[in-house]
Amino acid sequence: MSGPERITLAMTGASGAQYGLRLLDCLVQEDREVHFLISKAAQLVMATETDVVLPAKPQAMQAFLSEYTGAAAGQIRVFAKEDWMAPPASGSGAPTAMVVVPCSTGTLSAIATGACNNLIERAADVTLKERRQLILVPREAPYSSIHLENMLKLSNLGAVILPASPGFYHQPQTLDDLVDFVVARILNLLQIPQDMLLRWGEHHFVSDE
């Protein structure tokens, strides 16, 4: 098995709930254990952008997401925002990689300043201090100088900033194709196999000449 066996997946209150849900599904299909964290704002966005309405309680949410993705028992673990005893809150228990998708600019700022006001922020702080892989997927337009400064700071600290900016060289036909482009890039960074997007150079373009 290539790539990390356990991943912390956090969803925060930016637009782009589809990216987080699709990544969760892909991680489950690749037999990864997922520690799932979600903010209240992200739940509101998800209910607005998709037909998925998550239960409020972590245990009920865990059961819902397991059924939604077809996950095995215990494969998805959901933790509350103030569950300080959860594995992602400690360097000795946290998974070796964390993805925040979508990542709100508020969460971006909190991580950049070392705030640990909830489990998402603490988990990201742990990931940085342990020099583990942290992938942040912001979805905002335009970016202010504050946003860009926070991204630069986090990039210098070792985080990967992967904006939710799908390409078009794969000739997308549906919205799902655009979502898959971004999710495939995340999986590539995690070194987890994916067949949604060919790597550059594997495409065969047809010339008009």
Summary of the structure (lengths in Angstrom):
residues: 209
radius of gyration: 16.7
end to end distance: 43.6
largest distance: 62.4
contacts: 658
relative contact order: 0.17
helix: 41%
strand: 14%
